[in-house]
Amino acid sequence: MAKMEIAPDPAKPPLPLLALLWFASLQEVSQHDHLIKNLLLAQTLFVVYGESNCGKTFWLINLALTMCYGDSWRGRRCRKGLVIYVAGEGATSVRNRVAAYRIANPDVPGGLPFAIIPFAVDFLDPEAVGILVETIRAAESECGEKAVLVCIDTFARAVAGGDENSAQDVGIAVAGADRIRNETGACVGFVHHCGKDATKGARGSSALRAAVDTEILIEGTTGQRCAVVTKQRDLESGQRMPFELVPVEIGTDPDDNTPIYSCVVKHLEEESSTAPNTRELRGKAQRQILAALRARAQTELDRIWTLMDLRQVGREIGLNKGTARSAVDALTTSPYMRATIGGYRFTDGRVEG
């Protein structure tokens, strides 16, 4: 192939060039390291969201503390290392939850590489994010471990000076998380709230959902709860990880000598994505898309559907953009779709019993 000669412009200084990966060099499979096997990939961005009092912080603290000393979480291989927890809503409740974990797990080593930052970090301020990066590096030097996980609790506190409904402000916050990932090699996770309709995803601009590699919804506010993987960029979604919160007495109130309690996570047996308590379809728009998929199943039975594909089906049958999005979100957590690599497979399954 003849090379094209381009004469340089002597009036302009040369610009730095971007790195190129040529086709001929792309022969080997690029292996992405798992932070937690089949759940979180190293150096990625994730969000854990749910209603108030659903247990999302308890769940993430359990995951984070286990990673600091163990090589397995819920039977999944995990990478050990330093965890930094940014307690944007205040350190007191996080300290109490860590205390409960220590009481419930007396064999846990005392010197875990786990540290709390007891206030929010402004992810809309590049200088504040830079200080966080330097703090992580200093913590690595102090404990002798590389940072593997940085938890930001909550996303709302991280963008408190902005608007979480603004794609621009969310984009700036995501850029801050990307900087942390790129400069420290750690996985970054936001704790976030859902909106009035949990099937529409985390609260605020959809730019956050578009940016994250992994999205985990915590369902339920009493009794048995469940962490549901609602999005994976490179792994299989649809995993369901049930758990309960067990009270633990952590101290005594000095004013009236009454016990002080917190909770710890008790993991329950994992469910399949087609378990009997998976959401059934109720809305008219959801049933319309289901009917359209049944019609297409005659010729596209083995097709892998992406979220964009499914939303397009909704648009083709006359639904507006927002309605199609909400209906598809509900459909992907129903027994009629099975999460698989690359998207979802239509199963036309029914709820048992």
JONOR-V133103 format. One record per residue. N is the residue number from 1. SS is DSSP state (H for helix, E for strand, C for the rest). PSI is psi in whole degrees, 0 to 359 (* if undefined). BURIAL is # if it has 24 or more other C-alpha atoms within 12 Angstrom, else .. Layout:
N,SS,PSI,BURIAL / N,SS,PSI,BURIAL
This chain:
1,C,126,. / 2,C,138,. / 3,C,138,. / 4,C,128,. / 5,C,124,. / 6,C,119,. / 7,C,129,. / 8,C,150,. / 9,C,111,. / 10,C,343,. / 11,C,345,. / 12,C,137,. / 13,C,149,. / 14,C,141,. / 15,C,149,. / 16,C,148,. / 17,C,149,. / 18,C,151,. / 19,C,142,. / 20,C,135,. / 21,C,106,. / 22,C,149,. / 23,H,319,. / 24,H,335,. / 25,H,354,. / 26,C,57,. / 27,C,331,. / 28,C,146,. / 29,C,131,. / 30,C,114,. / 31,C,117,. / 32,C,125,. / 33,C,140,. / 34,E,131,. / 35,E,311,# / 36,E,123,# / 37,C,125,. / 38,C,18,# / 39,C,305,# / 40,E,132,# / 41,E,149,# / 42,C,146,# / 43,C,35,# / 44,C,179,# / 45,E,133,# / 46,E,165,# / 47,E,138,# / 48,E,120,# / 49,E,164,# / 50,E,181,# / 51,C,164,# / 52,C,141,. / 53,C,21,. / 54,C,345,# / 55,C,17,# / 56,H,322,# / 57,H,318,# / 58,H,316,# / 59,H,315,# / 60,H,323,# / 61,H,321,# / 62,H,314,# / 63,H,313,# / 64,H,314,# / 65,H,323,# / 66,H,321,# / 67,H,336,# / 68,H,337,# / 69,H,339,# / 70,C,162,# / 71,C,9,. / 72,E,137,. / 73,E,122,# / 74,C,35,# / 75,C,6,. / 76,E,133,. / 77,E,135,. / 78,E,160,# / 79,C,130,# / 80,C,152,# / 81,C,188,# / 82,E,136,# / 83,E,130,# / 84,E,126,# / 85,E,112,# / 86,E,104,# / 87,E,80,# / 88,C,338,# / 89,C,12,# / 90,C,146,. / 91,H,340,. / 92,H,310,. / 93,H,324,# / 94,H,318,# / 95,H,317,# / 96,H,323,# / 97,H,325,# / 98,H,319,# / 99,H,318,# / 100,H,320,# / 101,H,317,# / 102,H,320,# / 103,H,318,. / 104,H,342,. / 105,C,73,. / 106,C,343,. / 107,C,359,. / 108,C,132,. / 109,C,149,. / 110,C,333,. / 111,C,48,. / 112,C,143,# / 113,C,67,# / 114,E,129,# / 115,E,142,# / 116,E,135,# / 117,E,115,# / 118,C,30,. / 119,C,168,. / 120,C,152,# / 121,C,131,# / 122,C,105,# / 123,C,358,# / 124,C,356,# / 125,C,108,# / 126,H,327,. / 127,H,318,. / 128,H,320,. / 129,H,321,# / 130,H,320,# / 131,H,322,. / 132,H,317,# / 133,H,314,# / 134,H,326,. / 135,H,320,# / 136,H,317,# / 137,H,320,# / 138,H,320,. / 139,H,322,# / 140,H,316,# / 141,H,322,. / 142,H,319,. / 143,H,350,. / 144,C,20,. / 145,C,146,# / 146,C,142,# / 147,E,131,# / 148,E,339,# / 149,E,133,# / 150,E,118,# / 151,E,132,# / 152,E,110,# / 153,E,100,# / 154,C,172,# / 155,H,321,# / 156,H,319,# / 157,H,330,# / 158,H,338,# / 159,C,32,# / 160,C,332,. / 161,C,1,. / 162,C,208,. / 163,C,113,. / 164,C,351,# / 165,C,354,. / 166,C,123,. / 167,H,328,. / 168,H,311,. / 169,H,319,# / 170,H,320,# / 171,H,322,# / 172,H,317,# / 173,H,319,# / 174,H,322,# / 175,H,323,# / 176,H,318,# / 177,H,320,# / 178,H,321,# / 179,H,316,# / 180,H,315,# / 181,H,314,# / 182,H,325,. / 183,H,340,# / 184,H,341,# / 185,C,6,# / 186,C,158,# / 187,E,139,# / 188,E,132,# / 189,E,135,# / 190,E,139,# / 191,E,131,# / 192,E,164,# / 193,E,154,# / 194,E,166,# / 195,C,195,. / 196,C,329,. / 197,C,105,. / 198,H,337,# / 199,H,346,# / 200,H,3,# / 201,C,191,# / 202,E,153,# / 203,C,148,# / 204,C,197,# / 205,C,139,# / 206,C,354,# / 207,H,330,. / 208,H,313,# / 209,H,323,# / 210,H,330,# / 211,H,330,# / 212,C,152,# / 213,C,328,# / 214,E,135,# / 215,E,130,# / 216,E,122,# / 217,E,131,# / 218,E,115,# / 219,E,143,# / 220,C,147,# / 221,C,356,. / 222,C,157,. / 223,C,220,. / 224,C,132,. / 225,E,173,# / 226,E,132,# / 227,E,119,# / 228,E,126,# / 229,E,107,# / 230,E,350,# / 231,E,138,# / 232,E,133,# / 233,C,320,# / 234,C,2,# / 235,C,180,# / 236,C,130,# / 237,C,180,# / 238,C,356,# / 239,C,143,# / 240,E,123,# / 241,E,90,# / 242,E,153,# / 243,E,166,# / 244,E,158,# / 245,E,124,# / 246,E,125,# / 247,E,144,. / 248,E,128,# / 249,E,123,. / 250,E,354,# / 251,E,192,. / 252,E,135,. / 253,C,119,. / 254,C,342,. / 255,C,322,. / 256,C,7,. / 257,C,23,. / 258,C,150,. / 259,E,148,. / 260,E,131,. / 261,E,150,. / 262,E,195,# / 263,E,161,# / 264,E,159,# / 265,E,132,# / 266,E,114,# / 267,E,140,# / 268,C,170,. / 269,C,137,. / 270,C,146,. / 271,E,155,. / 272,C,164,# / 273,C,351,# / 274,C,31,# / 275,C,156,# / 276,C,333,. / 277,C,15,. / 278,C,148,# / 279,E,132,# / 280,C,156,# / 281,C,136,# / 282,C,323,. / 283,C,153,. / 284,H,316,. / 285,H,323,# / 286,H,317,# / 287,H,329,# / 288,H,317,# / 289,H,320,# / 290,H,316,# / 291,H,320,. / 292,H,321,# / 293,H,324,# / 294,H,320,. / 295,H,321,. / 296,H,338,. / 297,C,341,. / 298,C,326,. / 299,C,347,. / 300,C,43,. / 301,C,319,. / 302,C,13,. / 303,C,143,. / 304,E,120,. / 305,E,127,# / 306,C,168,# / 307,H,322,# / 308,H,320,. / 309,H,313,. / 310,H,320,# / 311,H,326,# / 312,H,325,# / 313,H,316,# / 314,H,319,# / 315,H,324,. / 316,H,336,. / 317,C,10,. / 318,C,7,. / 319,C,147,# / 320,C,171,. / 321,H,313,. / 322,H,319,. / 323,H,319,# / 324,H,318,# / 325,H,312,# / 326,H,318,# / 327,H,320,# / 328,H,320,# / 329,H,319,# / 330,H,321,# / 331,H,321,# / 332,C,347,# / 333,C,18,# / 334,E,170,# / 335,C,354,# / 336,C,348,# / 337,E,140,# / 338,E,124,# / 339,E,138,# / 340,E,174,# / 341,C,125,. / 342,C,354,. / 343,E,229,# / 344,E,146,# / 345,E,131,# / 346,E,124,# / 347,C,340,# / 348,C,31,# / 349,C,162,# / 350,C,154,. / 351,C,131,. / 352,C,157,. / 353,C,*,.
